[in-house]
Amino acid sequence: MAVSVAVVDAGGHLVSFARMDKAEIAGPHLAVAKAATAVAHRCPSGDLAAESAPGASLAGLASSGGGRYVVFAGGLPLWAPDGRVVAGIGVSGASAPQDLACAAAAATLWPSPR
């Protein structure tokens, strides 16, 4: 498994990025988009899949923002103790469950978990 990992700030701006050798070509875009989605919606990116399906309350979300939002697993918001989302992490390049597991492992290193 070779992945790309992105960290964005509270405004969804990239602050850190790493790509493993032989990671998928789409990984850089998807990792950043997953992290930005998690920040913008204050929830794991994968949690938005059902809500963004046709006919659901957020239908069309994935096609809005010029490809900025991604509604599959791998993006997590990072919280300050006061309840604010202050950053997000996104992982892409493996299966959705593996991307989420990698993001969750990285989030445990965050100094101010919710």
DADA-V369417 format. One record per run of one state. SS is the DSSP state (alpha for helix, beta for strand, coil for the rest). FROM is the first residue (numbers start at 1). TO is the last residue. If there is no record, write none. Layout:
ss/from/to
SS/FROM/TO
SS/FROM/TO
//
This chain:
ss/from/to
coil/1/3
beta/4/9
coil/10/13
beta/14/19
coil/20/26
alpha/27/41
coil/42/44
alpha/45/48
coil/49/60
alpha/61/63
coil/64/64
alpha/65/67
coil/68/74
beta/75/79
coil/80/84
beta/85/92
coil/93/95
alpha/96/107
coil/108/114
//
